[in-house]
């Protein structure tokens, strides 16, 4: 069994980099191809075959697309310049219900397909509810690097409800919620509740691509309607 080299340096060949990256995401698959014709660790020419074999294992259901793992999340949030291009990660992004971005110091919360209320664990505002809640954030919540930095700087209060919240549930999952409707903007004075907790390994890293209308709303609020 090859061990993932957590320290990446310039001496690694492309085959080693690819193998170690996949090992961090899917160690079970990486171990099964060690020493086979698709092992690219020692032969860069086998990179294409290695990735094709990994794709096949994913589509065959041998591994769930419900990653990135904790290691991937920490790497992605730690360096926004690192692109996450795995097929599994692309599939994870497609299945998100809520995306969180940041723009000009404002947190932008975007609900994907807000009219679809049948998404598992999704409780939208309305009918007496003053905010939205999303359960099991590991597969349903996408947060950009910039938004994660915003959340890390947000102050918490002693209240049981915050403007933005992220908290641990009794079953080991995490839930994310906020006051307001399915599309919401939060300013720097927003606070989390006393239960607020950053859980980087319980969300999906995404690019910081706020919706155009949300950015325009932020611009109008900061610059005035006649500017820009």
C-alpha positions in Angstrom: 0.0 0.0 0.0 1.3 3.4 -0.9 1.0 6.2 1.6 -0.4 9.6 0.6 2.4 12.2 0.8 0.7 15.1 2.5 3.6 17.4 1.8 3.5 18.3 -1.9 6.7 19.6 -3.4 8.1 20.4 -6.7 10.1 17.1 -6.9 7.0 15.0 -7.4 6.3 13.8 -10.9 2.8 14.3 -12.4 1.9 10.6 -11.8 2.8 10.8 -8.2 0.8 14.0 -7.7 -2.3 12.5 -9.4 -2.0 9.3 -7.5 -1.6 11.0 -4.1 -4.5 13.4 -4.8 -6.8 10.5 -5.6 -5.5 8.6 -2.6 -6.6 11.5 -0.3 -10.1 11.4 -1.8 -10.5 7.7 -2.3 -7.9 5.5 -0.6 -9.8 2.3 -1.2 -9.7 2.7 -4.9 -6.0 3.8 -4.9 -5.0 0.7 -2.9 -6.8 -1.6 -5.4 -4.7 -0.4 -8.3 -1.3 -0.4 -6.6 1.1 -2.5 -8.8 -1.4 -2.9 -11.6 -1.3 -1.7 -15.3 -3.2 1.4 -14.3 -0.9 2.5 -11.4 0.5 5.9 -12.4 2.6 6.4 -9.3 5.8 5.3 -11.1 4.7 5.8 -14.7 3.3 9.2 -15.9 2.1 7.5 -19.1 -0.6 5.7 -17.1 -2.2 8.8 -15.7 -5.1 8.7 -18.2 -5.7 5.0 -17.6 -5.6 5.6 -13.8 -8.2 8.4 -14.0 -10.4 6.4 -16.3 -10.4 3.5 -13.9 -11.3 5.8 -11.0 -14.1 7.3 -13.1 -15.4 3.8 -13.8 -15.4 2.9 -10.1 -17.3 6.0 -9.2 -20.0 5.6 -11.9 -20.3 1.9 -10.9 -21.3 2.9 -7.4 -18.2 1.5 -5.7 -17.6 4.8 -4.1 -20.2 7.5 -3.2 -19.9 10.9 -4.9 -20.6 12.4 -1.5 -17.1 13.7 -1.0 -14.9 15.9 -0.7 -13.4 14.5 2.4 -12.2 16.5 5.4 -8.7 16.6 3.9 -10.0 18.0 0.6 -12.1 20.6 2.3 -9.2 21.8 4.4 -7.0 22.0 1.4 -9.5 23.9 -0.7 -10.6 26.4 1.9 -6.9 26.9 2.9 -5.9 28.0 -0.6 -8.6 29.3 -3.0 -6.1 29.1 -5.9 -6.2 25.3 -5.7 -8.8 24.0 -8.2 -10.8 21.0 -7.2 -11.5 19.2 -10.5 -12.4 15.7 -9.4 -15.5 14.2 -11.1 -16.8 13.3 -7.6 -16.6 17.0 -6.6 -18.3 18.2 -9.7 -21.2 15.8 -9.1 -21.4 17.0 -5.4 -21.7 20.6 -6.6 -24.6 19.6 -8.9 -26.5 18.2 -6.0 -26.3 21.2 -3.7 -29.4 22.9 -2.3 -27.7 26.1 -0.9 -24.6 28.0 -2.0 -22.9 30.6 0.1 -20.7 33.3 -1.5 -19.2 36.6 -0.3 -19.0 39.9 -2.2 -17.7 43.2 -0.9 -17.9 42.1 2.7 -21.5 40.8 2.3 -22.5 37.2 2.7 -24.7 36.0 -0.1 -26.9 33.0 0.6 -28.4 31.4 -2.6 -31.0 28.6 -2.7 -30.8 26.4 -5.7 -34.2 25.7 -7.3 -36.1 27.4 -4.4 -39.5 26.2 -5.7 -38.5 22.6 -5.1 -39.4 22.0 -1.5 -38.9 18.2 -1.7 -35.2 18.3 -1.3 -34.3 16.1 1.7 -33.7 18.1 4.9 -34.8 21.4 3.4 -37.1 23.6 5.5 -37.7 27.0 3.8 -39.1 30.2 5.4 -42.8 30.8 5.3 -45.9 29.4 6.9 -45.0 30.8 10.2 -41.2 30.1 9.8 -39.0 33.2 10.0 -36.0 31.6 8.4 -34.6 28.7 6.5 -32.9 25.5 7.7 -30.9 23.0 5.7 -30.0 19.7 7.3 -27.1 17.3 6.6 -24.8 20.1 5.2 -22.1 17.7 4.2 -23.8 17.0 0.9 -26.3 19.9 0.6 -24.3 23.0 1.4 -21.7 24.7 -0.8 -19.4 27.4 0.7 -16.8 29.3 -1.1 -13.4 30.1 0.4 -14.3 33.8 0.6 -17.6 33.0 2.3 -15.8 30.6 4.8 -13.5 33.4 5.7 -16.5 35.7 6.3 -18.2 33.1 8.5 -15.0 32.6 10.5 -14.9 36.3 11.3 -18.6 36.5 12.3 -19.2 37.1 15.9 -21.5 34.9 18.0 -24.0 35.9 20.6 -25.6 34.3 23.7 -28.9 33.9 21.8 -30.3 30.6 20.7 -30.9 31.9 17.2 -28.5 33.9 15.1 -28.7 35.7 11.8 -26.6 32.9 10.3 -26.2 29.5 12.1 -24.3 26.3 11.6 -24.6 23.7 14.3 -24.1 20.1 15.2 -27.1 17.8 15.4 -27.5 14.8 17.8 -27.1 12.3 14.9 -23.6 13.6 14.1 -24.6 15.7 11.0 -24.7 19.5 10.8 -27.5 21.9 10.0 -27.2 25.4 8.5 -29.8 28.1 8.8 -30.4 31.8 8.6 -33.1 34.4 9.2 -34.9 35.5 6.1 -36.0 34.1 2.8 -34.5 31.7 0.4 -32.2 34.4 -1.0 -30.5 36.5 1.7 -27.8 39.0 2.1 -26.0 39.3 5.5 -23.9 42.3 6.5 -20.8 42.5 8.7 -23.0 43.2 11.8 -24.7 39.8 11.5 -24.1 37.3 14.4 -24.3 33.6 15.0 -26.0 32.0 17.9 -24.2 30.5 20.9 -24.3 27.2 19.1 -22.6 28.4 15.9 -19.7 26.2 14.8 -17.5 26.1 11.7 -17.5 22.6 10.2 -15.3 22.7 7.1 -15.6 19.0 6.6 -19.4 19.2 6.6 -19.9 21.2 3.4 -18.7 21.2 -0.2 -16.1 23.8 -1.4 -17.3 25.8 -4.3 -16.1 28.7 -6.5 -17.1 32.1 -5.3 -19.5 33.0 -8.1 -22.4 35.0 -6.6 -25.5 35.5 -8.7 -25.4 38.7 -10.8 -28.6 40.1 -9.3 -27.2 39.6 -5.8 -24.0 41.5 -6.6 -26.0 44.3 -8.2 -28.1 44.5 -5.0 -25.0 44.8 -2.9 -23.6 47.4 -5.2 -26.8 49.5 -5.0 -26.8 49.2 -1.2 -23.1 50.2 -0.8 -22.8 52.8 -3.6 -26.4 54.0 -4.0 -28.7 53.4 -7.0 -27.2 56.0 -9.2 -23.6 54.8 -9.0 -21.8 52.0 -10.9 
